[in-house]
């Protein structure tokens, strides 16, 4: 992945800078609003439970997960995992609502989520094999291996792209259900929730941009090697 070439300088370094900026935005925004207590006094876990119950998703369980901002929804086990379930901040509640949005997507059979779940094994397999195959093929002058690596990495790119509508829709649902509930966060706090979710969304945009530019880089290297 870090084989140096002119395309790395032109394409990947700007993408890395964008990724670092996105990470800074999400951490700084979350840290700021993690200090702002929700007027409802609910914890993130309590807020998520209310939202899930409101949607009729009584079968979805909530549990803690180690780490920071490691929150996620597992559609296989119908489990919503929160990294800070006892926090009463608008930041933690916003993230919990976002994950509840994924659970609602799952319950409604939201097509992009179903597609992303199906592509996960392909993306995991591709992320392990793509670069070794490509650069072994480059060094050994074996174009077939290079193109196999590109094909595997294309699956990774597709995964990052299909993730965008899934995450944007979950954030949209989060804000909507918080607004409709009216008792979890005040209207004046919705702006803070949106800022946290928008910052988080930027990290997915950065990941997609990095993946697309890496694919372009591999294609250009492959083209040049065959001249």
Secondary structure, 3 states (H helix, E strand, C coil): CCCCCHHHHHHHHHHHHHHHHHHHHHHHHHHHHCCCECCCCCCHHHHHHHHHHHCCCCCCEEEECCCCCCCEEECCCCEEEECCCCCCEHHHHHHHHHHHHHHHHHHHCCHHHHHHHHHHHHHHHHHHHHHHHHHHHHHCCCHHHHHHHHHHHHHHHHHHHHHHHHHHHHHHHHHHHHHHHCCCCCHHHHHHHHHHHHHHHHHHHHHHHHHHHHHHHHHHHHHHHCC
